[in-house]
């Protein structure tokens, strides 16, 4: 278990929690003063009222909630969103309405989930040629349907 420090930016903010023992993510909750209406094919940024600190070589990924996606066509625009270990600002979620009806976000709604993930850093080494593979330079769709 990795320790993550969490700061409420307002005393009324609810802390995220795992809903079940097997849950990978903790739900992020909207912290807004009045309801937001998310129109079809539009996005909005929803604050959570939370800031975090956690060790280097980790990130927090912000991912969609499957229930919002399957029942309301609501997703996260830059999924997964990344919170870097040196970011100390408020966690905000870019929500997107893929549907054809307005969707209302209320204070206290569960809007996304956050998952702590390890990061493996790369060391780049410039090369003139890359090792050959069967696939080679074949791109999108090259491995079939």
C-alpha positions as CSV (number, residue, x, y, z in Angstrom):
1,X,0.0,0.0,0.0
2,X,1.3,3.4,-1.0
3,X,0.6,6.5,1.2
4,X,-1.2,9.3,-0.6
5,X,-1.7,12.6,1.1
6,X,-5.0,14.2,0.3
7,X,-6.1,17.8,1.1
8,X,-9.7,19.0,1.2
9,X,-9.9,22.4,-0.4
10,X,-13.2,23.0,1.5
11,X,-14.3,21.3,4.7
12,X,-17.5,20.0,3.1
13,X,-15.7,18.0,0.4
14,X,-16.1,14.2,0.7
15,X,-13.0,12.1,0.6
16,X,-12.8,9.4,-2.1
17,X,-13.1,5.8,-1.0
18,X,-12.9,2.3,-2.4
19,X,-16.5,1.0,-2.8
20,X,-15.6,-2.7,-2.6
21,X,-12.6,-4.7,-1.5
22,X,-11.8,-5.5,-5.1
23,X,-12.1,-2.0,-6.5
24,X,-9.1,-0.7,-8.4
25,X,-10.2,2.9,-8.2
26,X,-11.7,5.4,-5.8
27,X,-14.6,7.5,-7.0
28,X,-14.0,11.2,-7.6
29,X,-16.9,13.4,-6.6
30,X,-18.1,16.7,-8.2
31,X,-17.6,19.7,-5.9
32,X,-19.6,22.4,-7.5
33,X,-21.8,25.3,-6.1
34,X,-24.6,24.8,-8.6
35,X,-25.6,22.0,-11.1
36,X,-23.7,21.9,-14.5
37,X,-25.6,21.1,-17.6
38,X,-23.4,19.2,-20.0
39,X,-24.9,19.5,-23.5
40,X,-24.4,16.8,-26.2
41,X,-21.1,16.7,-27.9
42,X,-19.7,19.2,-25.4
43,X,-17.2,19.1,-22.6
44,X,-16.8,20.8,-19.2
45,X,-14.2,20.8,-16.4
46,X,-15.6,19.7,-13.1
47,X,-13.7,20.4,-9.9
48,X,-13.4,17.9,-7.1
49,X,-12.2,20.1,-4.2
50,X,-9.2,17.8,-3.6
51,X,-5.4,18.0,-4.0
52,X,-3.0,15.2,-3.5
53,X,0.7,14.4,-2.9
54,X,2.2,11.0,-3.5
55,X,5.7,9.5,-4.2
56,X,7.7,10.0,-7.4
57,X,7.5,7.2,-9.9
58,X,3.8,7.0,-9.5
59,X,0.9,8.7,-11.2
60,X,-2.8,8.9,-10.5
61,X,-4.9,8.1,-13.6
62,X,-8.3,9.7,-13.8
63,X,-10.6,7.3,-15.7
64,X,-14.3,7.2,-16.6
65,X,-16.9,5.4,-14.5
66,X,-18.4,2.5,-16.4
67,X,-22.0,3.3,-15.2
68,X,-21.9,6.9,-16.5
69,X,-20.6,5.6,-19.8
70,X,-23.0,2.7,-20.3
71,X,-26.2,4.5,-19.0
72,X,-25.6,8.1,-20.0
73,X,-22.8,8.2,-22.7
74,X,-20.7,10.3,-20.4
75,X,-16.9,9.8,-20.4
76,X,-13.6,11.6,-19.6
77,X,-12.2,13.5,-22.6
78,X,-8.5,12.8,-22.0
79,X,-8.8,9.3,-20.7
80,X,-6.9,8.4,-18.8
81,X,-6.0,11.8,-17.4
82,X,-2.7,11.9,-15.6
83,X,-1.9,13.6,-12.3
84,X,1.8,13.8,-12.0
85,X,3.6,13.3,-8.7
86,X,4.8,16.9,-8.6
87,X,1.3,18.5,-9.2
88,X,-0.3,20.1,-6.2
89,X,-3.3,21.8,-7.7
90,X,-6.9,20.8,-7.5
91,X,-7.9,17.6,-9.3
92,X,-10.4,18.5,-12.0
93,X,-12.1,16.2,-14.5
94,X,-12.8,16.9,-18.2
95,X,-16.1,15.3,-18.8
96,X,-17.6,14.8,-22.2
97,X,-21.1,14.1,-23.3
98,X,-21.1,11.6,-26.2
99,X,-24.9,11.3,-26.1
100,X,-27.7,13.3,-27.7
101,X,-29.4,14.5,-24.5
102,X,-28.3,17.1,-21.9
103,X,-26.7,15.6,-18.8
104,X,-26.8,17.4,-15.4
105,X,-23.9,17.1,-13.0
106,X,-24.8,17.8,-9.4
107,X,-22.6,18.5,-6.4
108,X,-21.7,15.2,-4.8
109,X,-22.1,13.1,-8.0
110,X,-19.5,10.4,-8.6
111,X,-18.0,11.6,-11.9
112,X,-14.8,9.6,-12.4
113,X,-12.4,7.2,-10.7
114,X,-8.8,7.6,-9.7
115,X,-6.2,4.8,-9.7
116,X,-2.7,5.0,-8.4
117,X,-0.2,3.5,-11.0
118,X,3.5,2.9,-11.0
119,X,5.6,4.6,-13.6
120,X,8.6,3.1,-15.3
121,X,10.9,5.9,-16.7
122,X,12.5,5.5,-20.1
123,X,16.1,6.1,-21.0
124,X,16.1,7.0,-24.7
125,X,19.0,5.8,-26.8
126,X,19.2,7.2,-30.3
127,X,19.6,4.5,-33.0
128,X,20.2,4.6,-36.8
129,X,18.2,1.4,-37.3
130,X,15.7,-0.5,-35.2
131,X,15.5,-4.3,-34.8
132,X,13.4,-6.0,-37.5
133,X,10.1,-7.6,-36.6
134,X,7.4,-9.5,-38.6
135,X,5.1,-6.5,-38.4
136,X,7.7,-4.0,-39.3
137,X,6.3,-0.5,-40.2
138,X,2.8,-1.7,-40.9
139,X,0.4,0.5,-39.0
140,X,-3.3,0.8,-38.1
141,X,-5.3,-2.4,-38.8
142,X,-2.3,-4.2,-40.1
143,X,-2.8,-7.2,-37.8
144,X,-6.4,-7.8,-39.0
145,X,-9.9,-7.1,-37.6
